[in-house]
Amino acid sequence: MKILTSFLLLSANLLFAQTPKSYYLTADRIFDGEVMHTGWAVVVEADKIVSIGPKEKIKESAGSIKINYPNSTLLPGLIEGHSHLLLYPYNITDWDTQVLKETDAYRTARATVHAKNTLMAGFTTARDLGTEGAGYSDVALKRAINEGVIPGPRLMVAGRAIVSTGSYGPKGYDHDQEIMLGAEPADGNDLVRVVRDQIGKGADFIKIYADYRWGLNGEDQPSFTLEELKLINEVTRSSGRVMVCHAKSKEAIRRAVMAGAETIEHGDFIDVETGKLMKEHNVTFIPTLAAVDMITQYRGWKKGVAPDPANIVNKKKSFKAAMESGVAIGMGGDVGVFPHGENALEMELMVEYGMKPMEVLKAATTINAKAFHLDQQVGAIKEGLKADLLIVSGDPSNVISDLRKVKWVMKDGVVFRNEK
């Protein structure tokens, strides 16, 4: 039994915690996070990028491993800006059932697979925006990845997230029983305690639902006052962390921006004026187009056959307004609503809704890296940054769907995917 146990531990270490080596990488195209280059090479030593430039100026290290694929593009590891690793598609199991009937242990077991699928799709970093009823399972998941127990992206996690009392779900159950919610409710001065508690339990940032579907007719309405949001931000900032806000309505976006939010998630009703306000305050917009698209399909919309329903028309309109306003637009699809590993769907929809493929590539690399304060670590192919790299067949700056043709994935100098 001891021999078997030792063998299994050795196998796990070899699979998930390989020793970084020296690599000499070439490709038909190299996207450095800003510009697409041809005839360039990249050298990786251990977990860092040590040089990048024209082949004739880049010296290959002795004993380095050469990597090249025909008709390929080398990119920085992609950054998923809005994920829920503790959720999976609602057409398989609805949200209420996942939150109320599935144990945290079961959901975490599933999340380990979601994390692996994310990494194998070329997303080497991900922001997780709340466990939706699974406590601080995301903190444990992050630890398991960091310690090499399981493969997955570099994670930034929100823990439980915060909602105002009475606004969030699950809803529609007998009020005589206590129903577990998908996030932690708090109001007024109690927000100070809850923010500090979430930070103490491992939250990397504080995620707030600045509005929700709790209007008189079920419409999105602000759920916190401006003063409450300012209080949350003050406590969050004092810890060196940032506040990010789920906000769809214009008033909730305005309050979140004025209170100090660094990113706005969803923004379904952004107009040009709201986008300009966000730009003025250096706020990044994470549009989550894929979530709206897929939920609408789950509800019966036959995309490409039936006309666009009102919510899709509105989402296209708001995304166009955001682009016109000049606000920084990052990439985040609310993945979990749709399958983990299919993250590129958000990028395909960004192109479908009017953004140029090259700008979409920037959104998932340099823009997200800057928005999440990671630009000194990841998000670009640059000397001194982490060796988080991706190779795909084709040219995603021309055809964004080529991002699905993943051939090779490296994170922290370790190769996790290597298609022959």
Backbone hydrogen bonds, N-H to C=O, Kabsch-Sander energy under -0.5 kcal/mol:
donor,donor_aa,acceptor,acceptor_aa,energy
5,T,1,M,-2.7
6,S,2,K,-2.5
7,F,3,I,-2.2
8,L,4,L,-2.5
9,L,5,T,-2.3
10,L,6,S,-2.4
11,S,7,F,-2.6
12,A,8,L,-2.3
13,N,9,L,-2.3
14,L,10,L,-2.3
15,L,11,S,-2.0
16,F,12,A,-2.7
17,A,13,N,-2.0
21,K,413,G,-0.8
23,Y,44,V,-2.5
24,Y,65,I,-2.8
25,L,23,Y,-0.5
25,L,42,V,-3.3
26,T,67,I,-2.3
27,A,40,W,-0.7
29,R,72,S,-1.4
30,I,37,H,-2.5
31,F,74,L,-3.0
32,D,30,I,-0.7
32,D,35,V,-2.2
37,H,30,I,-2.8
37,H,35,V,-0.5
41,A,53,G,-2.7
42,V,25,L,-2.4
43,V,51,S,-2.6
44,V,23,Y,-2.4
45,E,48,K,-2.2
46,A,21,K,-0.7
48,K,45,E,-2.3
49,I,385,L,-2.4
50,V,43,V,-2.5
50,V,48,K,-0.6
51,S,43,V,-1.3
53,G,41,A,-1.8
55,K,39,G,-2.5
57,K,54,P,-2.1
58,I,54,P,-0.7
58,I,55,K,-1.1
59,K,57,K,-0.6
64,S,61,S,-1.9
65,I,22,S,-2.9
66,K,64,S,-0.5
67,I,24,Y,-2.3
72,S,69,Y,-0.6
73,T,392,V,-2.6
74,L,29,R,-2.7
75,L,390,L,-3.2
77,G,388,D,-2.4
78,L,122,G,-2.4
79,I,364,A,-2.5
80,E,78,L,-0.5
80,E,125,T,-2.6
81,G,79,I,-0.6
81,G,331,M,-1.5
83,S,127,R,-2.0
84,H,335,V,-2.2
87,L,84,H,-1.8
90,Y,337,V,-0.8
92,I,89,P,-1.6
93,T,89,P,-1.8
98,Q,94,D,-2.0
99,V,95,W,-2.5
100,L,96,D,-3.0
101,K,97,T,-2.4
102,E,97,T,-0.8
102,E,98,Q,-0.7
107,R,103,T,-2.5
108,T,104,D,-2.5
109,A,105,A,-2.1
110,R,106,Y,-2.1
111,A,107,R,-2.1
112,T,108,T,-1.6
113,V,109,A,-0.8
113,V,110,R,-0.7
114,H,110,R,-1.9
115,A,111,A,-2.7
116,K,112,T,-1.8
117,N,113,V,-2.6
118,T,114,H,-2.0
119,L,115,A,-2.1
120,M,116,K,-2.6
121,A,117,N,-1.0
122,G,119,L,-2.0
123,F,118,T,-1.9
124,T,78,L,-1.0
124,T,122,G,-1.0
125,T,78,L,-1.5
126,A,154,R,-2.8
127,R,80,E,-2.5
128,D,126,A,-0.6
128,D,156,M,-3.4
129,L,83,S,-2.7
129,L,127,R,-0.6
131,T,159,G,-2.0
133,G,182,G,-0.7
137,S,134,A,-1.8
139,V,136,Y,-0.7
140,A,136,Y,-1.4
141,L,137,S,-2.3
142,K,138,D,-2.4
143,R,139,V,-1.9
144,A,140,A,-2.4
145,I,141,L,-2.0
146,N,142,K,-2.7
147,E,143,R,-2.3
148,G,145,I,-1.5
149,V,144,A,-2.3
150,I,144,A,-1.2
154,R,124,T,-3.3
156,M,126,A,-1.9
158,A,128,D,-1.1
161,A,158,A,-1.0
162,I,207,K,-2.5
163,V,184,E,-2.3
167,S,164,S,-1.9
168,Y,164,S,-0.6
177,Q,174,D,-1.6
179,I,177,Q,-0.7
182,G,169,G,-2.4
184,E,161,A,-2.4
186,A,163,V,-2.0
190,D,187,D,-1.5
191,L,188,G,-1.6
192,V,189,N,-1.3
193,R,189,N,-0.7
194,V,190,D,-2.2
195,V,191,L,-2.7
196,R,192,V,-2.2
197,D,193,R,-2.5
198,Q,194,V,-2.6
199,I,195,V,-2.3
200,G,196,R,-2.5
201,K,197,D,-1.4
202,G,199,I,-1.6
203,A,198,Q,-2.3
204,D,157,V,-3.2
205,F,157,V,-0.9
206,I,242,V,-2.5
207,K,205,F,-0.6
208,I,206,I,-0.5
208,I,244,V,-2.6
209,Y,162,I,-2.2
210,A,208,I,-1.1
210,A,246,H,-2.0
211,D,246,H,-0.8
212,Y,221,Q,-1.7
214,W,212,Y,-2.4
214,W,219,E,-0.6
215,G,219,E,-2.4
218,G,215,G,-2.2
221,Q,212,Y,-2.3
223,S,210,A,-2.4
224,F,210,A,-0.9
229,L,225,T,-2.2
230,K,226,L,-2.3
231,L,227,E,-2.1
232,I,228,E,-2.4
233,N,229,L,-2.5
234,E,230,K,-2.4
235,V,231,L,-2.1
236,T,232,I,-2.6
237,R,233,N,-3.0
238,S,234,E,-1.6
239,S,235,V,-0.6
239,S,236,T,-1.4
240,G,237,R,-1.8
241,R,236,T,-1.7
244,V,206,I,-2.7
245,C,263,T,-2.3
246,H,208,I,-2.9
247,A,245,C,-0.6
247,A,265,E,-2.1
253,I,249,S,-2.3
254,R,250,K,-2.5
255,R,251,E,-2.6
256,A,252,A,-2.5
257,V,253,I,-2.7
258,M,254,R,-2.6
259,A,255,R,-1.8
260,G,256,A,-0.8
260,G,257,V,-0.9
261,A,256,A,-2.7
262,E,243,M,-2.6
263,T,243,M,-0.5
264,I,284,T,-2.3
265,E,245,C,-2.9
265,E,263,T,-0.5
266,H,286,I,-2.6
267,G,247,A,-1.7
267,G,265,E,-1.5
269,F,248,K,-1.9
270,I,267,G,-1.7
275,G,271,D,-2.6
276,K,272,V,-2.3
277,L,273,E,-1.8
278,M,274,T,-2.2
279,K,275,G,-2.5
280,E,276,K,-2.5
281,H,277,L,-1.3
282,N,279,K,-1.7
283,V,278,M,-2.8
284,T,262,E,-2.3
285,F,328,A,-2.9
286,I,264,I,-2.9
286,I,284,T,-0.5
288,T,332,G,-1.6
291,A,333,G,-0.5
292,V,288,T,-1.0
293,D,289,L,-2.2
294,M,290,A,-2.9
295,I,291,A,-2.5
296,T,292,V,-1.9
297,Q,293,D,-1.7
298,Y,294,M,-2.7
299,R,295,I,-1.5
300,G,297,Q,-1.8
301,W,296,T,-2.1
303,K,301,W,-1.1
305,V,302,K,-2.2
306,A,302,K,-2.8
312,I,309,P,-0.6
313,V,309,P,-2.3
314,N,310,A,-2.6
315,K,311,N,-2.0
316,K,312,I,-2.4
317,K,313,V,-2.0
318,S,314,N,-2.7
319,F,315,K,-2.3
320,K,316,K,-2.1
321,A,317,K,-2.2
322,A,318,S,-2.3
323,M,319,F,-2.1
324,E,320,K,-2.2
325,S,321,A,-1.9
326,G,322,A,-0.9
326,G,323,M,-0.6
327,V,322,A,-0.9
330,G,285,F,-2.5
330,G,328,A,-0.6
331,M,363,A,-1.0
334,D,82,H,-1.7
335,V,82,H,-1.3
336,G,338,F,-2.2
337,V,334,D,-1.9
342,E,339,P,-1.8
345,L,342,E,-2.3
346,E,343,N,-1.5
347,M,343,N,-0.6
348,E,344,A,-2.2
349,L,345,L,-2.2
350,M,346,E,-2.0
351,V,347,M,-1.6
352,E,348,E,-2.5
353,Y,349,L,-2.4
354,G,351,V,-1.8
355,M,350,M,-2.6
359,E,356,K,-0.6
360,V,356,K,-1.9
361,L,357,P,-2.3
362,K,358,M,-1.8
363,A,359,E,-2.0
364,A,360,V,-1.7
365,T,362,K,-1.3
367,I,362,K,-2.5
368,N,362,K,-0.6
368,N,363,A,-0.8
369,A,365,T,-2.5
370,K,366,T,-2.2
371,A,367,I,-2.6
372,F,368,N,-2.2
373,H,370,K,-1.4
374,L,369,A,-3.5
375,D,369,A,-0.9
377,Q,374,L,-2.4
378,V,374,L,-2.7
381,I,32,D,-1.7
382,K,380,A,-1.0
384,G,49,I,-3.4
385,L,382,K,-2.2
386,K,377,Q,-3.1
387,A,47,D,-2.5
388,D,386,K,-2.1
389,L,387,A,-0.6
389,L,410,M,-1.7
390,L,75,L,-2.5
391,I,408,W,-2.5
392,V,73,T,-2.3
393,S,405,K,-2.2
394,G,71,N,-3.4
398,N,395,D,-1.9
399,V,395,D,-2.8
400,I,398,N,-0.5
402,D,399,V,-2.2
403,L,400,I,-2.0
404,R,401,S,-2.0
405,K,402,D,-1.7
406,V,404,R,-1.5
407,K,391,I,-2.9
408,W,391,I,-1.6
409,V,417,R,-2.0
410,M,389,L,-2.8
411,K,414,V,-2.6
413,G,387,A,-2.2
414,V,411,K,-2.0
416,F,409,V,-2.7
416,F,414,V,-0.5
417,R,409,V,-1.5
419,E,407,K,-3.6
